[in-house]
Amino acid sequence: MVNITKDTEKEELIAQFWPQISRAAAGYENRPALSDELAQEMALSVWRSLEGFNDQCSLSTYIYRVIHNTAIDHIRRHSKISEDELDEAMLCESPTPEKNTLQAQRQKQLIVAVNQLPLSLRQVMLLKLEDLNNIEMSEVLGISEANVGVRLHRAKEQLSKLLAGMN
């Protein structure tokens, strides 16, 4: 059994998973200030929960579960962003050379489209974008692999429609 109790071990794990935490926060929260707040909240939740890790699943699955549970709590506390707020937030972003490329535009469209998905579909899509397989996603979300497959299929269908409507 792995026992993660030392602060240095926790710091290293938070640093290792920070990119995933940041992407998950951005996937669940469009407003930049709240996205940053959510990322910090996720990191703190992971920090606090590491002592309770008991090898029932892989450490990365456990951390993703904590991250996504924290995001769900965040969503429950904060109202959904309106389309006007989303448009305003996207206009306020300072342009950079990378954002001027077609790839950056497509990434923005994908983020916008993913954020329009219902929560149950958004969860599986965000985990898929983090390159988790269906088994890992089922462990993180606490649902069957078959349910993950169904949700992923529905999410892909809805994303295709949303992205087609943006072009």
VMD Tcl script that builds the backbone (N, CA, C; Angstrom):
set m [mol new atoms 501]
animate dup $m
set s [atomselect $m all]
$s set {name element resname resid chain x y z} {
  {N N MET 1 A 0.841 -1.187 0.000}
  {CA C MET 1 A 0.000 0.000 0.000}
  {C C MET 1 A 0.881 1.244 0.000}
  {N N VAL 2 A 0.589 2.160 -0.886}
  {CA C VAL 2 A 1.333 3.414 -0.976}
  {C C VAL 2 A 0.745 4.385 0.035}
  {N N ASN 3 A 1.607 4.981 0.834}
  {CA C ASN 3 A 1.137 5.965 1.804}
  {C C ASN 3 A 1.836 7.283 1.516}
  {N N ILE 4 A 1.071 8.229 1.042}
  {CA C ILE 4 A 1.633 9.522 0.651}
  {C C ILE 4 A 1.309 10.518 1.754}
  {N N THR 5 A 2.270 10.732 2.625}
  {CA C THR 5 A 2.022 11.627 3.758}
  {C C THR 5 A 2.992 12.791 3.826}
  {N N LYS 6 A 4.155 12.644 3.223}
  {CA C LYS 6 A 5.147 13.724 3.294}
  {C C LYS 6 A 4.750 14.871 2.377}
  {N N ASP 7 A 4.942 16.080 2.861}
  {CA C ASP 7 A 4.596 17.264 2.071}
  {C C ASP 7 A 5.364 17.315 0.751}
  {N N THR 8 A 6.628 16.891 0.768}
  {CA C THR 8 A 7.420 16.937 -0.468}
  {C C THR 8 A 6.857 15.981 -1.512}
  {N N GLU 9 A 6.378 14.809 -1.074}
  {CA C GLU 9 A 5.763 13.861 -2.006}
  {C C GLU 9 A 4.496 14.458 -2.601}
  {N N LYS 10 A 3.714 15.111 -1.752}
  {CA C LYS 10 A 2.473 15.731 -2.222}
  {C C LYS 10 A 2.776 16.854 -3.212}
  {N N GLU 11 A 3.772 17.676 -2.897}
  {CA C GLU 11 A 4.151 18.773 -3.788}
  {C C GLU 11 A 4.574 18.243 -5.154}
  {N N GLU 12 A 5.351 17.167 -5.143}
  {CA C GLU 12 A 5.808 16.583 -6.404}
  {C C GLU 12 A 4.637 16.066 -7.235}
  {N N LEU 13 A 3.676 15.419 -6.575}
  {CA C LEU 13 A 2.503 14.917 -7.299}
  {C C LEU 13 A 1.647 16.048 -7.849}
  {N N ILE 14 A 1.474 17.099 -7.064}
  {CA C ILE 14 A 0.695 18.250 -7.543}
  {C C ILE 14 A 1.398 18.852 -8.763}
  {N N ALA 15 A 2.705 19.009 -8.689}
  {CA C ALA 15 A 3.465 19.558 -9.821}
  {C C ALA 15 A 3.353 18.640 -11.045}
  {N N GLN 16 A 3.424 17.342 -10.815}
  {CA C GLN 16 A 3.335 16.378 -11.910}
  {C C GLN 16 A 1.970 16.431 -12.592}
  {N N PHE 17 A 0.906 16.604 -11.812}
  {CA C PHE 17 A -0.452 16.591 -12.358}
  {C C PHE 17 A -0.991 17.994 -12.636}
  {N N TRP 18 A -0.182 19.030 -12.432}
  {CA C TRP 18 A -0.672 20.392 -12.647}
  {C C TRP 18 A -1.213 20.631 -14.063}
  {N N PRO 19 A -0.545 20.140 -15.111}
  {CA C PRO 19 A -1.118 20.365 -16.455}
  {C C PRO 19 A -2.522 19.760 -16.605}
  {N N GLN 20 A -2.733 18.568 -16.062}
  {CA C GLN 20 A -4.045 17.937 -16.132}
  {C C GLN 20 A -5.060 18.709 -15.295}
  {N N ILE 21 A -4.636 19.191 -14.139}
  {CA C ILE 21 A -5.517 19.979 -13.276}
  {C C ILE 21 A -5.929 21.253 -14.001}
  {N N SER 22 A -4.980 21.934 -14.610}
  {CA C SER 22 A -5.272 23.181 -15.333}
  {C C SER 22 A -6.224 22.947 -16.499}
  {N N ARG 23 A -5.978 21.891 -17.254}
  {CA C ARG 23 A -6.857 21.593 -18.397}
  {C C ARG 23 A -8.265 21.231 -17.925}
  {N N ALA 24 A -8.351 20.460 -16.863}
  {CA C ALA 24 A -9.669 20.090 -16.336}
  {C C ALA 24 A -10.415 21.330 -15.854}
  {N N ALA 25 A -9.710 22.215 -15.157}
  {CA C ALA 25 A -10.344 23.442 -14.662}
  {C C ALA 25 A -10.859 24.277 -15.827}
  {N N ALA 26 A -10.055 24.406 -16.866}
  {CA C ALA 26 A -10.479 25.179 -18.042}
  {C C ALA 26 A -11.639 24.489 -18.761}
  {N N GLY 27 A -11.688 23.176 -18.687}
  {CA C GLY 27 A -12.765 22.446 -19.330}
  {C C GLY 27 A -14.099 22.581 -18.607}
  {N N TYR 28 A -14.032 22.782 -17.302}
  {CA C TYR 28 A -15.259 22.915 -16.520}
  {C C TYR 28 A -15.671 24.365 -16.296}
  {N N GLU 29 A -14.736 25.293 -16.420}
  {CA C GLU 29 A -15.035 26.693 -16.101}
  {C C GLU 29 A -14.446 27.599 -17.167}
  {N N ASN 30 A -15.320 28.360 -17.860}
  {CA C ASN 30 A -14.885 29.250 -18.940}
  {C C ASN 30 A -14.325 30.576 -18.444}
  {N N ARG 31 A -14.826 31.042 -17.337}
  {CA C ARG 31 A -14.402 32.350 -16.840}
  {C C ARG 31 A -12.984 32.233 -16.276}
  {N N PRO 32 A -12.029 32.992 -16.823}
  {CA C PRO 32 A -10.622 32.826 -16.440}
  {C C PRO 32 A -10.365 32.905 -14.937}
  {N N ALA 33 A -10.944 33.867 -14.257}
  {CA C ALA 33 A -10.694 34.000 -12.820}
  {C C ALA 33 A -11.217 32.779 -12.066}
  {N N LEU 34 A -12.405 32.323 -12.434}
  {CA C LEU 34 A -12.970 31.158 -11.762}
  {C C LEU 34 A -12.254 29.869 -12.169}
  {N N SER 35 A -11.736 29.834 -13.381}
  {CA C SER 35 A -10.960 28.677 -13.815}
  {C C SER 35 A -9.680 28.551 -12.985}
  {N N ASP 36 A -9.013 29.670 -12.770}
  {CA C ASP 36 A -7.810 29.665 -11.930}
  {C C ASP 36 A -8.154 29.253 -10.504}
  {N N GLU 37 A -9.260 29.775 -10.007}
  {CA C GLU 37 A -9.712 29.425 -8.658}
  {C C GLU 37 A -10.020 27.933 -8.572}
  {N N LEU 38 A -10.687 27.405 -9.588}
  {CA C LEU 38 A -11.025 25.989 -9.607}
  {C C LEU 38 A -9.763 25.129 -9.646}
  {N N ALA 39 A -8.779 25.519 -10.434}
  {CA C ALA 39 A -7.526 24.759 -10.504}
  {C C ALA 39 A -6.854 24.708 -9.125}
  {N N GLN 40 A -6.834 25.842 -8.429}
  {CA C GLN 40 A -6.251 25.867 -7.086}
  {C C GLN 40 A -7.054 24.982 -6.124}
  {N N GLU 41 A -8.370 25.046 -6.263}
  {CA C GLU 41 A -9.242 24.224 -5.420}
  {C C GLU 41 A -9.011 22.733 -5.697}
  {N N MET 42 A -8.830 22.392 -6.972}
  {CA C MET 42 A -8.554 21.004 -7.337}
  {C C MET 42 A -7.227 20.541 -6.738}
  {N N ALA 43 A -6.215 21.384 -6.862}
  {CA C ALA 43 A -4.900 21.031 -6.317}
  {C C ALA 43 A -4.983 20.835 -4.803}
  {N N LEU 44 A -5.706 21.711 -4.128}
  {CA C LEU 44 A -5.866 21.591 -2.684}
  {C C LEU 44 A -6.625 20.309 -2.329}
  {N N SER 45 A -7.645 19.983 -3.093}
  {CA C SER 45 A -8.398 18.746 -2.849}
  {C C SER 45 A -7.510 17.521 -3.027}
  {N N VAL 46 A -6.680 17.537 -4.071}
  {CA C VAL 46 A -5.756 16.421 -4.285}
  {C C VAL 46 A -4.791 16.336 -3.108}
  {N N TRP 47 A -4.232 17.468 -2.710}
  {CA C TRP 47 A -3.292 17.527 -1.588}
  {C C TRP 47 A -3.910 16.885 -0.341}
  {N N ARG 48 A -5.120 17.319 -0.020}
  {CA C ARG 48 A -5.787 16.831 1.195}
  {C C ARG 48 A -6.147 15.354 1.114}
  {N N SER 49 A -6.456 14.887 -0.069}
  {CA C SER 49 A -6.951 13.515 -0.197}
  {C C SER 49 A -5.848 12.469 -0.328}
  {N N LEU 50 A -4.632 12.887 -0.588}
  {CA C LEU 50 A -3.566 11.917 -0.851}
  {C C LEU 50 A -3.303 10.971 0.321}
  {N N GLU 51 A -3.493 11.442 1.524}
  {CA C GLU 51 A -3.278 10.560 2.680}
  {C C GLU 51 A -4.310 9.440 2.718}
  {N N GLY 52 A -5.455 9.649 2.089}
  {CA C GLY 52 A -6.496 8.632 2.064}
  {C C GLY 52 A -6.374 7.641 0.919}
  {N N PHE 53 A -5.370 7.819 0.057}
  {CA C PHE 53 A -5.182 6.913 -1.069}
  {C C PHE 53 A -4.811 5.528 -0.539}
  {N N ASN 54 A -5.568 4.505 -0.996}
  {CA C ASN 54 A -5.343 3.166 -0.438}
  {C C ASN 54 A -5.142 2.081 -1.497}
  {N N ASP 55 A -4.668 2.427 -2.656}
  {CA C ASP 55 A -4.335 1.463 -3.716}
  {C C ASP 55 A -5.530 0.697 -4.270}
  {N N GLN 56 A -6.749 1.194 -4.111}
  {CA C GLN 56 A -7.899 0.506 -4.699}
  {C C GLN 56 A -7.939 0.701 -6.216}
  {N N CYS 57 A -7.232 1.693 -6.693}
  {CA C CYS 57 A -7.104 1.962 -8.125}
  {C C CYS 57 A -5.725 2.582 -8.318}
  {N N SER 58 A -5.397 2.913 -9.550}
  {CA C SER 58 A -4.102 3.544 -9.782}
  {C C SER 58 A -4.114 4.957 -9.200}
  {N N LEU 59 A -2.950 5.464 -8.889}
  {CA C LEU 59 A -2.846 6.801 -8.315}
  {C C LEU 59 A -3.402 7.852 -9.273}
  {N N SER 60 A -3.118 7.720 -10.572}
  {CA C SER 60 A -3.623 8.714 -11.520}
  {C C SER 60 A -5.148 8.670 -11.596}
  {N N THR 61 A -5.747 7.486 -11.559}
  {CA C THR 61 A -7.210 7.376 -11.551}
  {C C THR 61 A -7.777 8.044 -10.313}
  {N N TYR 62 A -7.144 7.821 -9.181}
  {CA C TYR 62 A -7.581 8.428 -7.917}
  {C C TYR 62 A -7.529 9.954 -8.008}
  {N N ILE 63 A -6.437 10.469 -8.543}
  {CA C ILE 63 A -6.273 11.924 -8.659}
  {C C ILE 63 A -7.308 12.500 -9.622}
  {N N TYR 64 A -7.542 11.826 -10.767}
  {CA C TYR 64 A -8.574 12.304 -11.693}
  {C C TYR 64 A -9.947 12.302 -11.023}
  {N N ARG 65 A -10.218 11.288 -10.217}
  {CA C ARG 65 A -11.501 11.221 -9.520}
  {C C ARG 65 A -11.662 12.423 -8.587}
  {N N VAL 66 A -10.611 12.748 -7.845}
  {CA C VAL 66 A -10.650 13.902 -6.940}
  {C C VAL 66 A -10.849 15.190 -7.742}
  {N N ILE 67 A -10.115 15.335 -8.834}
  {CA C ILE 67 A -10.212 16.525 -9.676}
  {C C ILE 67 A -11.642 16.697 -10.188}
  {N N HIS 68 A -12.207 15.653 -10.719}
  {CA C HIS 68 A -13.533 15.762 -11.323}
  {C C HIS 68 A -14.633 15.901 -10.272}
  {N N ASN 69 A -14.478 15.286 -9.121}
  {CA C ASN 69 A -15.445 15.503 -8.041}
  {C C ASN 69 A -15.409 16.946 -7.558}
  {N N THR 70 A -14.228 17.521 -7.491}
  {CA C THR 70 A -14.090 18.927 -7.107}
  {C C THR 70 A -14.770 19.817 -8.141}
  {N N ALA 71 A -14.609 19.484 -9.413}
  {CA C ALA 71 A -15.249 20.267 -10.478}
  {C C ALA 71 A -16.768 20.200 -10.374}
  {N N ILE 72 A -17.286 19.039 -10.069}
  {CA C ILE 72 A -18.739 18.901 -9.928}
  {C C ILE 72 A -19.243 19.767 -8.778}
  {N N ASP 73 A -18.525 19.750 -7.657}
  {CA C ASP 73 A -18.894 20.612 -6.529}
  {C C ASP 73 A -18.860 22.080 -6.940}
  {N N HIS 74 A -17.854 22.458 -7.710}
  {CA C HIS 74 A -17.717 23.837 -8.195}
  {C C HIS 74 A -18.925 24.223 -9.047}
  {N N ILE 75 A -19.306 23.337 -9.948}
  {CA C ILE 75 A -20.438 23.611 -10.831}
  {C C ILE 75 A -21.713 23.790 -10.021}
  {N N ARG 76 A -21.860 22.988 -8.998}
  {CA C ARG 76 A -23.051 23.112 -8.147}
  {C C ARG 76 A -23.089 24.465 -7.437}
  {N N ARG 77 A -21.927 24.996 -7.089}
  {CA C ARG 77 A -21.859 26.276 -6.363}
  {C C ARG 77 A -21.999 27.486 -7.271}
  {N N HIS 78 A -21.574 27.378 -8.503}
  {CA C HIS 78 A -21.565 28.528 -9.407}
  {C C HIS 78 A -22.561 28.313 -10.543}
  {N N SER 79 A -23.170 29.377 -10.953}
  {CA C SER 79 A -24.131 29.274 -12.053}
  {C C SER 79 A -23.397 29.057 -13.357}
  {N N LYS 80 A -24.133 28.556 -14.346}
  {CA C LYS 80 A -23.542 28.358 -15.671}
  {C C LYS 80 A -23.275 29.705 -16.317}
  {N N ILE 81 A -22.263 29.729 -17.142}
  {CA C ILE 81 A -21.908 30.954 -17.856}
  {C C ILE 81 A -22.904 31.172 -18.999}
  {N N SER 82 A -23.285 32.396 -19.208}
  {CA C SER 82 A -24.187 32.700 -20.320}
  {C C SER 82 A -23.375 32.858 -21.601}
  {N N GLU 83 A -24.049 32.774 -22.715}
  {CA C GLU 83 A -23.375 32.947 -24.008}
  {C C GLU 83 A -22.735 34.330 -24.110}
  {N N ASP 84 A -23.414 35.365 -23.600}
  {CA C ASP 84 A -22.864 36.719 -23.647}
  {C C ASP 84 A -21.572 36.814 -22.846}
  {N N GLU 85 A -21.560 36.207 -21.664}
  {CA C GLU 85 A -20.343 36.218 -20.840}
  {C C GLU 85 A -19.217 35.478 -21.541}
  {N N LEU 86 A -19.543 34.369 -22.197}
  {CA C LEU 86 A -18.540 33.603 -22.919}
  {C C LEU 86 A -17.952 34.425 -24.061}
  {N N ASP 87 A -18.819 35.085 -24.836}
  {CA C ASP 87 A -18.340 35.921 -25.934}
  {C C ASP 87 A -17.452 37.044 -25.412}
  {N N GLU 88 A -17.867 37.673 -24.322}
  {CA C GLU 88 A -17.086 38.752 -23.730}
  {C C GLU 88 A -15.734 38.259 -23.237}
  {N N ALA 89 A -15.721 37.105 -22.593}
  {CA C ALA 89 A -14.468 36.543 -22.088}
  {C C ALA 89 A -13.513 36.229 -23.236}
  {N N MET 90 A -14.049 35.718 -24.337}
  {CA C MET 90 A -13.193 35.386 -25.473}
  {C C MET 90 A -12.661 36.642 -26.148}
  {N N LEU 91 A -13.434 37.733 -26.146}
  {CA C LEU 91 A -12.975 38.990 -26.740}
  {C C LEU 91 A -11.905 39.655 -25.886}
  {N N CYS 92 A -11.961 39.441 -24.566}
  {CA C CYS 92 A -11.017 40.080 -23.646}
  {C C CYS 92 A -9.645 39.429 -23.660}
  {N N GLU 93 A -9.540 38.228 -24.202}
  {CA C GLU 93 A -8.247 37.555 -24.218}
  {C C GLU 93 A -7.295 38.325 -25.135}
  {N N SER 94 A -6.076 38.511 -24.655}
  {CA C SER 94 A -5.109 39.234 -25.473}
  {C C SER 94 A -4.612 38.323 -26.592}
  {N N PRO 95 A -4.556 38.850 -27.804}
  {CA C PRO 95 A -4.123 38.019 -28.926}
  {C C PRO 95 A -2.623 37.715 -28.854}
  {N N THR 96 A -2.287 36.494 -29.198}
  {CA C THR 96 A -0.889 36.079 -29.287}
  {C C THR 96 A -0.693 35.447 -30.654}
  {N N PRO 97 A 0.533 35.297 -31.090}
  {CA C PRO 97 A 0.760 34.687 -32.407}
  {C C PRO 97 A 0.148 33.296 -32.528}
  {N N GLU 98 A 0.204 32.508 -31.460}
  {CA C GLU 98 A -0.353 31.158 -31.510}
  {C C GLU 98 A -1.861 31.171 -31.726}
  {N N LYS 99 A -2.538 32.176 -31.119}
  {CA C LYS 99 A -3.995 32.246 -31.229}
  {C C LYS 99 A -4.430 32.651 -32.624}
  {N N ASN 100 A -3.515 33.179 -33.410}
  {CA C ASN 100 A -3.843 33.597 -34.766}
  {C C ASN 100 A -3.808 32.440 -35.755}
  {N N THR 101 A -3.313 31.322 -35.331}
  {CA C THR 101 A -3.228 30.178 -36.241}
  {C C THR 101 A -4.552 29.438 -36.290}
  {N N LEU 102 A -4.719 28.692 -37.335}
  {CA C LEU 102 A -5.937 27.898 -37.486}
  {C C LEU 102 A -6.084 26.889 -36.361}
  {N N GLN 103 A -4.993 26.307 -35.931}
  {CA C GLN 103 A -5.045 25.322 -34.852}
  {C C GLN 103 A -5.577 25.947 -33.569}
  {N N ALA 104 A -5.146 27.135 -33.240}
  {CA C ALA 104 A -5.622 27.793 -32.028}
  {C C ALA 104 A -7.108 28.080 -32.119}
  {N N GLN 105 A -7.570 28.479 -33.298}
  {CA C GLN 105 A -8.993 28.733 -33.488}
  {C C GLN 105 A -9.802 27.458 -33.308}
  {N N ARG 106 A -9.297 26.369 -33.845}
  {CA C ARG 106 A -9.999 25.081 -33.704}
  {C C ARG 106 A -10.017 24.637 -32.240}
  {N N GLN 107 A -8.932 24.891 -31.528}
  {CA C GLN 107 A -8.896 24.528 -30.111}
  {C C GLN 107 A -9.929 25.326 -29.321}
  {N N LYS 108 A -10.052 26.602 -29.639}
  {CA C LYS 108 A -11.063 27.428 -28.975}
  {C C LYS 108 A -12.458 26.903 -29.275}
  {N N GLN 109 A -12.678 26.574 -30.534}
  {CA C GLN 109 A -13.989 26.051 -30.915}
  {C C GLN 109 A -14.290 24.759 -30.169}
  {N N LEU 110 A -13.275 23.924 -30.021}
  {CA C LEU 110 A -13.458 22.667 -29.302}
  {C C LEU 110 A -13.785 22.932 -27.836}
  {N N ILE 111 A -13.078 23.849 -27.212}
  {CA C ILE 111 A -13.334 24.176 -25.812}
  {C C ILE 111 A -14.748 24.709 -25.635}
  {N N VAL 112 A -15.146 25.610 -26.517}
  {CA C VAL 112 A -16.496 26.174 -26.459}
  {C C VAL 112 A -17.526 25.062 -26.627}
  {N N ALA 113 A -17.282 24.187 -27.597}
  {CA C ALA 113 A -18.228 23.105 -27.860}
  {C C ALA 113 A -18.286 22.128 -26.682}
  {N N VAL 114 A -17.150 21.770 -26.134}
  {CA C VAL 114 A -17.122 20.848 -24.987}
  {C C VAL 114 A -17.871 21.460 -23.814}
  {N N ASN 115 A -17.706 22.744 -23.598}
  {CA C ASN 115 A -18.390 23.404 -22.485}
  {C C ASN 115 A -19.899 23.494 -22.691}
  {N N GLN 116 A -20.362 23.307 -23.905}
  {CA C GLN 116 A -21.796 23.323 -24.180}
  {C C GLN 116 A -22.439 21.956 -23.954}
  {N N LEU 117 A -21.619 20.931 -23.806}
  {CA C LEU 117 A -22.150 19.590 -23.574}
  {C C LEU 117 A -22.748 19.497 -22.172}
  {N N PRO 118 A -23.759 18.635 -22.003}
  {CA C PRO 118 A -24.262 18.382 -20.651}
  {C C PRO 118 A -23.130 17.806 -19.786}
  {N N LEU 119 A -23.200 18.008 -18.492}
  {CA C LEU 119 A -22.124 17.607 -17.579}
  {C C LEU 119 A -21.711 16.149 -17.755}
  {N N SER 120 A -22.658 15.234 -17.865}
  {CA C SER 120 A -22.319 13.806 -17.964}
  {C C SER 120 A -21.501 13.505 -19.221}
  {N N LEU 121 A -21.781 14.220 -20.300}
  {CA C LEU 121 A -21.021 14.023 -21.538}
  {C C LEU 121 A -19.710 14.800 -21.505}
  {N N ARG 122 A -19.723 15.969 -20.880}
  {CA C ARG 122 A -18.516 16.788 -20.759}
  {C C ARG 122 A -17.455 16.028 -19.961}
  {N N GLN 123 A -17.884 15.340 -18.902}
  {CA C GLN 123 A -16.933 14.606 -18.079}
  {C C GLN 123 A -16.164 13.575 -18.893}
  {N N VAL 124 A -16.885 12.735 -19.644}
  {CA C VAL 124 A -16.196 11.693 -20.401}
  {C C VAL 124 A -15.318 12.300 -21.495}
  {N N MET 125 A -15.773 13.384 -22.108}
  {CA C MET 125 A -14.981 13.999 -23.171}
  {C C MET 125 A -13.693 14.607 -22.604}
  {N N LEU 126 A -13.780 15.269 -21.454}
  {CA C LEU 126 A -12.579 15.841 -20.855}
  {C C LEU 126 A -11.585 14.748 -20.464}
  {N N LEU 127 A -12.085 13.651 -19.941}
  {CA C LEU 127 A -11.199 12.538 -19.580}
  {C C LEU 127 A -10.601 11.900 -20.834}
  {N N LYS 128 A -11.391 11.811 -21.903}
  {CA C LYS 128 A -10.879 11.266 -23.161}
  {C C LYS 128 A -9.777 12.161 -23.719}
  {N N LEU 129 A -9.982 13.471 -23.617}
  {CA C LEU 129 A -8.964 14.407 -24.085}
  {C C LEU 129 A -7.688 14.319 -23.241}
  {N N GLU 130 A -7.828 13.815 -22.013}
  {CA C GLU 130 A -6.657 13.575 -21.164}
  {C C GLU 130 A -6.037 12.205 -21.452}
  {N N ASP 131 A -6.589 11.507 -22.451}
  {CA C ASP 131 A -6.078 10.230 -22.934}
  {C C ASP 131 A -6.311 9.076 -21.959}
  {N N LEU 132 A -7.379 9.142 -21.170}
  {CA C LEU 132 A -7.746 8.011 -20.333}
  {C C LEU 132 A -8.537 7.026 -21.186}
  {N N ASN 133 A -8.378 5.739 -20.897}
  {CA C ASN 133 A -9.160 4.748 -21.622}
  {C C ASN 133 A -10.499 4.544 -20.919}
  {N N ASN 134 A -11.382 3.755 -21.529}
  {CA C ASN 134 A -12.732 3.579 -20.988}
  {C C ASN 134 A -12.725 2.959 -19.594}
  {N N ILE 135 A -11.810 2.054 -19.337}
  {CA C ILE 135 A -11.724 1.423 -18.017}
  {C C ILE 135 A -11.364 2.477 -16.967}
  {N N GLU 136 A -10.366 3.287 -17.265}
  {CA C GLU 136 A -9.963 4.337 -16.327}
  {C C GLU 136 A -11.088 5.352 -16.118}
  {N N MET 137 A -11.766 5.709 -17.206}
  {CA C MET 137 A -12.877 6.652 -17.085}
  {C C MET 137 A -13.989 6.081 -16.209}
  {N N SER 138 A -14.263 4.793 -16.349}
  {CA C SER 138 A -15.323 4.186 -15.536}
  {C C SER 138 A -14.935 4.209 -14.059}
  {N N GLU 139 A -13.652 4.020 -13.765}
  {CA C GLU 139 A -13.189 4.073 -12.380}
  {C C GLU 139 A -13.274 5.488 -11.825}
  {N N VAL 140 A -12.889 6.469 -12.632}
  {CA C VAL 140 A -12.928 7.863 -12.188}
  {C C VAL 140 A -14.362 8.308 -11.924}
  {N N LEU 141 A -15.261 7.967 -12.828}
  {CA C LEU 141 A -16.638 8.448 -12.747}
  {C C LEU 141 A -17.561 7.548 -11.941}
  {N N GLY 142 A -17.103 6.330 -11.646}
  {CA C GLY 142 A -17.929 5.415 -10.877}
  {C C GLY 142 A -19.119 4.882 -11.659}
  {N N ILE 143 A -18.929 4.691 -12.966}
  {CA C ILE 143 A -19.979 4.141 -13.823}
  {C C ILE 143 A -19.396 2.965 -14.592}
  {N N SER 144 A -20.259 2.185 -15.236}
  {CA C SER 144 A -19.789 1.011 -15.976}
  {C C SER 144 A -19.043 1.430 -17.244}
  {N N GLU 145 A -18.219 0.503 -17.737}
  {CA C GLU 145 A -17.512 0.757 -18.992}
  {C C GLU 145 A -18.493 0.949 -20.138}
  {N N ALA 146 A -19.579 0.188 -20.119}
  {CA C ALA 146 A -20.593 0.322 -21.166}
  {C C ALA 146 A -21.202 1.719 -21.143}
  {N N ASN 147 A -21.467 2.228 -19.953}
  {CA C ASN 147 A -22.024 3.567 -19.819}
  {C C ASN 147 A -21.026 4.611 -20.317}
  {N N VAL 148 A -19.747 4.402 -20.034}
  {CA C VAL 148 A -18.717 5.309 -20.544}
  {C C VAL 148 A -18.764 5.319 -22.072}
  {N N GLY 149 A -18.849 4.135 -22.666}
  {CA C GLY 149 A -18.899 4.035 -24.123}
  {C C GLY 149 A -20.094 4.762 -24.708}
  {N N VAL 150 A -21.254 4.595 -24.085}
  {CA C VAL 150 A -22.466 5.260 -24.562}
  {C C VAL 150 A -22.313 6.774 -24.446}
  {N N ARG 151 A -21.836 7.238 -23.277}
  {CA C ARG 151 A -21.673 8.681 -23.082}
  {C C ARG 151 A -20.649 9.260 -24.048}
  {N N LEU 152 A -19.576 8.529 -24.269}
  {CA C LEU 152 A -18.537 9.003 -25.186}
  {C C LEU 152 A -19.088 9.101 -26.603}
  {N N HIS 153 A -19.853 8.113 -27.015}
  {CA C HIS 153 A -20.466 8.134 -28.351}
  {C C HIS 153 A -21.403 9.342 -28.489}
  {N N ARG 154 A -22.235 9.554 -27.485}
  {CA C ARG 154 A -23.167 10.683 -27.520}
  {C C ARG 154 A -22.414 12.014 -27.513}
  {N N ALA 155 A -21.349 12.082 -26.711}
  {CA C ALA 155 A -20.564 13.317 -26.644}
  {C C ALA 155 A -19.935 13.621 -27.998}
  {N N LYS 156 A -19.394 12.612 -28.651}
  {CA C LYS 156 A -18.772 12.813 -29.963}
  {C C LYS 156 A -19.802 13.264 -30.993}
  {N N GLU 157 A -20.985 12.660 -30.959}
  {CA C GLU 157 A -22.044 13.065 -31.887}
  {C C GLU 157 A -22.422 14.530 -31.671}
  {N N GLN 158 A -22.632 14.906 -30.403}
  {CA C GLN 158 A -23.023 16.286 -30.110}
  {C C GLN 158 A -21.909 17.261 -30.449}
  {N N LEU 159 A -20.665 16.869 -30.171}
  {CA C LEU 159 A -19.529 17.736 -30.510}
  {C C LEU 159 A -19.450 17.953 -32.011}
  {N N SER 160 A -19.653 16.893 -32.783}
  {CA C SER 160 A -19.616 17.028 -34.241}
  {C C SER 160 A -20.655 18.031 -34.716}
  {N N LYS 161 A -21.854 17.939 -34.171}
  {CA C LYS 161 A -22.919 18.869 -34.554}
  {C C LYS 161 A -22.578 20.297 -34.134}
  {N N LEU 162 A -22.079 20.452 -32.901}
  {CA C LEU 162 A -21.732 21.788 -32.414}
  {C C LEU 162 A -20.614 22.405 -33.241}
  {N N LEU 163 A -19.594 21.623 -33.548}
  {CA C LEU 163 A -18.457 22.139 -34.323}
  {C C LEU 163 A -18.877 22.451 -35.756}
  {N N ALA 164 A -19.761 21.640 -36.313}
  {CA C ALA 164 A -20.237 21.900 -37.674}
  {C C ALA 164 A -21.023 23.210 -37.708}
  {N N GLY 165 A -21.756 23.508 -36.663}
  {CA C GLY 165 A -22.533 24.751 -36.586}
  {C C GLY 165 A -21.671 25.971 -36.399}
  {N N MET 166 A -20.420 25.804 -35.954}
  {CA C MET 166 A -19.516 26.938 -35.731}
  {C C MET 166 A -18.792 27.347 -37.011}
  {N N ASN 167 A -18.789 26.480 -37.994}
  {CA C ASN 167 A -18.037 26.773 -39.236}
  {C C ASN 167 A -18.878 27.455 -40.250}
}
mol reanalyze $m
mol bondsrecalc $m
mol representation Tube
mol addrep $m
